[in-house]
Amino acid sequence: MPRAGFYAAALVAFATASVLTLTAITIPRWLSYSYETSSGHITQTYGLHHRCRSGTGTVDTCEPFPLESDCIDDEHFCSLWRTTGYLMDLAVSLEMVIIAAYIIILIGGRERREKGWKLLSSLLFLNVALQLIAMSLVSYVYENDERFFIGWRLDISWILCTFSWGITLVIAGLIAMVGWLLPSEDGYERLTDRSR
């Protein structure tokens, strides 16, 4: 049962990647900016759905982002940022479907393990594409929008997303390779008794 063991190990690795994706969406730290004021150190962060401000001598606050007031002067930015959030939410939804596909393949018997790799690797590559596009949009906004001047940086959520799609890409490649190259699970054959 080498395929079953491989799929089980791939499921564990993919679950780890999924946790990274979910964390990247949840933590509002795709972009951040730190600066000093007379009252202390302040950090401003942008997440896909929230903007936060924290620091010494201030009350930590988070608000939904982008607000309609943020979009009055820059609809292009808002469209890109909301598209990024939508793509990452879609990636997490797809990850739930992929986990279900893993389970169906694992408990579905020999035939599903031998043929399920095509669908599974396709879904994994699609998930990688969604995350790559989302990351590219954040990078584009970071490089080209005037609100992100020198001092802003790509933060931990962007890095977590990078690790997530990187792990998923490796898994997708390995599943495609194993599915293509591993021989069929034909079961056991009785050995002949050579002593006779």
C-alpha positions as CSV (number, residue, x, y, z in Angstrom):
1,M,0.0,0.0,0.0
2,P,2.6,2.5,-0.9
3,R,0.1,4.9,-2.5
4,A,-2.1,5.0,0.6
5,G,0.9,5.9,2.8
6,F,2.0,8.5,0.3
7,Y,-1.5,10.1,0.1
8,A,-1.7,10.1,3.9
9,A,1.7,11.9,4.2
10,A,0.7,14.3,1.5
11,L,-2.5,15.0,3.3
12,V,-0.6,15.9,6.5
13,A,1.7,18.2,4.6
14,F,-1.2,19.8,2.8
15,A,-3.1,20.3,6.1
16,T,0.0,22.2,7.3
17,A,-0.1,24.4,4.2
18,S,-3.8,25.0,4.7
19,V,-3.2,26.2,8.2
20,L,-0.6,28.7,6.9
21,T,-3.1,30.0,4.3
22,L,-5.8,30.5,6.9
23,T,-3.3,32.2,9.2
24,A,-2.2,34.5,6.4
25,I,-5.8,35.6,5.9
26,T,-6.6,35.9,9.6
27,I,-3.6,37.9,10.7
28,P,-3.9,41.5,9.4
29,R,-0.2,41.8,8.5
30,W,0.3,41.7,4.7
31,L,1.9,45.1,4.7
32,S,3.3,47.0,7.7
33,Y,4.9,50.3,8.6
34,S,6.6,51.2,11.9
35,Y,7.6,54.7,13.0
36,E,8.5,56.7,16.1
37,T,6.4,59.4,17.7
38,S,6.8,61.5,20.8
39,S,4.6,59.0,22.7
40,G,6.5,55.9,21.4
41,H,6.7,53.3,18.7
42,I,3.7,52.9,16.4
43,T,3.0,50.1,13.9
44,Q,0.4,50.3,11.2
45,T,-0.6,47.1,9.4
46,Y,-2.8,46.2,6.5
47,G,-4.6,42.8,6.3
48,L,-6.8,41.6,3.5
49,H,-9.9,42.6,5.5
50,H,-8.6,44.9,8.3
51,R,-6.3,47.8,9.0
52,C,-4.7,47.9,12.4
53,R,-2.6,50.4,14.5
54,S,-0.8,49.5,17.6
55,G,2.0,50.9,19.8
56,T,3.2,52.2,23.1
57,G,1.0,54.9,24.5
58,T,-1.9,54.2,22.1
59,V,-4.9,52.0,22.2
60,D,-4.6,49.1,19.7
61,T,-7.3,49.5,17.1
62,C,-8.4,47.5,14.1
63,E,-11.1,48.5,11.6
64,P,-12.5,46.9,8.4
65,F,-10.5,47.7,5.3
66,P,-10.9,49.0,2.7
67,L,-13.7,51.3,3.7
68,E,-15.8,53.2,1.2
69,S,-13.9,56.4,2.2
70,D,-10.7,54.7,1.2
71,C,-12.1,54.0,-2.3
72,I,-13.3,57.5,-3.2
73,D,-10.0,58.7,-4.4
74,D,-8.5,55.4,-5.5
75,E,-11.0,52.8,-6.9
76,H,-8.1,51.0,-8.6
77,F,-6.4,50.2,-5.3
78,C,-9.7,49.0,-3.7
79,S,-10.5,46.8,-6.6
80,L,-7.1,45.1,-6.4
81,W,-7.2,44.8,-2.7
82,R,-10.7,43.3,-2.6
83,T,-9.8,40.9,-5.5
84,T,-6.8,39.7,-3.4
85,G,-9.1,39.1,-0.4
86,Y,-11.6,37.2,-2.6
87,L,-8.8,35.1,-4.2
88,M,-7.4,34.1,-0.8
89,D,-10.9,33.3,0.5
90,L,-11.5,31.2,-2.6
91,A,-8.1,29.4,-2.0
92,V,-9.2,28.4,1.5
93,S,-12.5,27.1,0.2
94,L,-10.7,25.1,-2.4
95,E,-8.4,23.8,0.3
96,M,-11.4,22.3,2.1
97,V,-12.5,20.6,-1.1
98,I,-9.0,19.3,-1.6
99,I,-8.9,17.8,1.9
100,A,-12.2,16.1,1.2
101,A,-10.7,14.7,-2.1
102,Y,-7.8,13.3,-0.1
103,I,-10.1,11.6,2.3
104,I,-12.2,10.1,-0.5
105,I,-9.1,8.9,-2.3
106,L,-7.7,7.4,0.9
107,I,-10.8,5.5,1.9
108,G,-12.0,4.8,-1.7
109,G,-10.0,1.7,-2.4
110,R,-7.2,0.8,-4.9
111,E,-9.0,2.2,-8.0
112,R,-9.5,5.7,-6.5
113,R,-5.9,5.8,-5.2
114,E,-4.6,4.8,-8.7
115,K,-6.8,7.3,-10.6
116,G,-7.5,10.1,-8.1
117,W,-4.1,11.7,-8.6
118,K,-5.2,13.5,-11.8
119,L,-8.0,15.4,-10.1
120,L,-6.1,15.9,-6.9
121,S,-3.0,17.3,-8.6
122,S,-5.1,19.6,-10.8
123,L,-6.9,21.0,-7.7
124,L,-3.6,21.5,-6.0
125,F,-2.1,23.4,-9.0
126,L,-5.3,25.5,-9.1
127,N,-4.8,26.4,-5.4
128,V,-1.2,27.4,-6.1
129,A,-2.3,29.6,-9.0
130,L,-5.0,31.4,-6.8
131,Q,-2.4,32.1,-4.1
132,L,0.2,33.3,-6.6
133,I,-2.2,35.7,-8.2
134,A,-3.2,37.1,-4.8
135,M,0.4,37.5,-3.7
136,S,1.2,39.2,-7.0
137,L,-1.6,41.7,-6.6
138,V,-0.3,42.6,-3.1
139,S,3.2,43.0,-4.4
140,Y,2.0,45.1,-7.3
141,V,0.1,47.4,-5.0
142,Y,3.1,47.6,-2.6
143,E,5.4,48.6,-5.4
144,N,3.0,51.0,-7.3
145,D,0.5,52.6,-4.9
146,E,1.5,56.0,-3.5
147,R,0.2,55.2,0.0
148,F,3.0,52.6,0.4
149,F,6.1,54.8,0.5
150,I,9.6,53.9,1.7
151,G,9.4,52.2,5.1
152,W,6.5,50.0,4.3
153,R,7.3,46.3,4.0
154,L,5.7,43.0,3.1
155,D,5.0,41.3,6.4
156,I,4.4,37.9,7.9
157,S,1.0,37.1,6.2
158,W,2.7,37.5,2.8
159,I,5.5,35.2,3.9
160,L,3.1,32.6,5.3
161,C,1.3,32.7,1.9
162,T,4.6,32.1,0.2
163,F,5.3,29.0,2.3
164,S,1.8,27.8,1.8
165,W,1.8,27.8,-2.0
166,G,5.4,26.6,-2.0
167,I,4.5,23.5,0.0
168,T,1.4,22.9,-2.1
169,L,3.3,23.2,-5.3
170,V,5.8,20.5,-4.1
171,I,2.9,18.2,-3.1
172,A,1.2,18.7,-6.4
173,G,4.3,17.8,-8.3
174,L,5.0,14.8,-6.2
175,I,1.4,13.5,-6.5
176,A,1.6,13.9,-10.3
177,M,4.9,12.1,-10.4
178,V,3.9,9.3,-8.1
179,G,0.6,8.9,-10.0
180,W,2.3,8.8,-13.3
181,L,5.3,6.6,-12.4
182,L,4.2,4.2,-9.6
183,P,3.0,0.8,-10.8
184,S,-0.5,-0.5,-10.2
185,E,-1.4,-2.0,-6.8
186,D,-2.2,-5.5,-8.0
187,G,-2.2,-7.0,-4.6
188,Y,-0.2,-10.0,-3.4
189,E,0.8,-12.9,-5.6
190,R,1.4,-16.4,-4.1
191,L,5.0,-17.5,-4.1
192,T,5.6,-20.9,-5.5
193,D,7.2,-23.5,-3.3
194,R,10.6,-24.2,-4.9
195,S,11.5,-27.0,-2.5
196,R,9.3,-29.5,-4.3
